[in-house]
Amino acid sequence: MNTEHYDLPSAQPLTEAYIHRTDANVDLLYGYHPEREQDWTTRLERLEKLAGSRANAAEVAEVLRQYNSRYTTPEVDASIRAIAEGAPVIIGGQQAGLWSGALLVIHKAVSIVSGAKWASQKLGRTVVPVFWIAGEDHDWDEANHTFLLNAEQELRKLTLQRPEGPRTSVSRTTVDEDSWNKLLEELEQTLPHSDFKPGLLEELKQITGQSRSLSDMFAGILAFLFGKEGLVLLDADDPKLRKVEAPMFRRMIEQNDELEQAYKAAAEKVKSFGYQLQADVVDGSANLFLFNSESGDERTLLHKRDGQFQDRKGTAFWSKEQLLQLAEDQPSQFSNNVLTRPIMQDYLFPVLGTVLGPGEVAYWALTGEAFRKLEMEMPIIVPRSSFTLVEGTIAKHMMKYELSFEDVAKRFDARKQQWLTEQDQLSIEERFQEVKQSFISMYGPLLELAGSVQPGLLKLGETNRQKIVEQIEYLESKTKDAFNKQYDASIRQLDRIALSLWPSGKPQERVINMTGYWNRYGSVWLEKLLELPFEPSGGHQLVYL
């Protein structure tokens, strides 16, 4: 397979320091590292010793069996049986997104699957891949859209408007059949014609036919793409899962002040090492959400004040005893935030390693103290692998214009202009510049002459000079435009390179949806990613299709 490694640093200095082990202080925040072989064995031994402090594996497996029953494959069934028997997992998660969201979601699933296979071979025992769908998240505007390249090679945004009602979780926001049909029609109009298009649309139609929410649709797509790889899915907002989580919710409420101090201590440590915080550590925050039935299941972040818990506005109040009772009787009313989800994940599963994106790696640094406070331990942090898919036509055009991936990512506009300038045998810009300079030089003595006759003419002359220069520049612009029209085809090819590899000035994986590649290549594009050797510390690869 034709691939190429490319060093694509994240925007997170703490994550970079963790990946490349350039700061000894970072070990104090994380503990394990995926590149240290002994850490995998040590973590497995620790998981076995801590087995009694986690949720019952058989109960967790039963919840997973029921949730995955709509999409199950023999491989997924085998994975769930292994979880019931106590198998360790490689886990990662993401909020749901329309048609699976940006490509990075697929890259995370690939990293989880490949990481589980790699760890299984390394440790000589079954390690199960698990994908945690963050259905409890209530940020609809992050989940409701995706971007595709249409037949005209334009970037088009597809969006699902939020249904009327309270701002509850994505998994509790119902999408009706009519909305799904409209989305499918829009997708059909956007995707170019291909041999794979009818099958793609038919598969998505079947998936949406079983989906009452974006989370359901998201799960259906992941199941279709990764079911044969044994990827087990869960929805964090599954009420059956919440029941299993109830003891940990109670513990988080009982020890909430201790957890708050643990997060604060970790935040101070991160700052003392010279890094910025990537998640808010707020005084008085309980770091838990409550679905408030009195406000239509709106997801409410809990704060502490005067010995009670309350919503942000201070209009609803709960005592600790009331919350403990709710956790016992109605655990589905609770959900975690970014700081408590890692703990809940480790309570449910024997997590050997967790696959995280750059931002997640950075904010997980805030959780180490909280893990220790609960006599738990942070798992091995596995940075997500990332990829740029390079189609044959794009690679061909890059060779034609002598562009590297770095050129496209860092200096595309300059390289594009450089190429156009090199085609200019008439030296248009240079000749217009000469004329402007010559005019300004010749006009100077005339200004002095006019000013000597009448001082008021000097200002008039300067205005006149500027107008003439502007007219010369206007003619220059029109001349360049006329010249560039001779190279319209080349400009379109150059722009297509940027749109494919670095759309809207961002990495491909953060913008473009996978359905465009499914439409053009069937399953080949995904198979290529799954065949790549697993990289414990992530990294970026250019994958030529």
Summary of the structure (lengths in Angstrom):
residues: 545
radius of gyration: 28.7
end to end distance: 8.8
largest distance: 101.6
contacts: 1779
relative contact order: 0.15
helix: 58%
strand: 14%
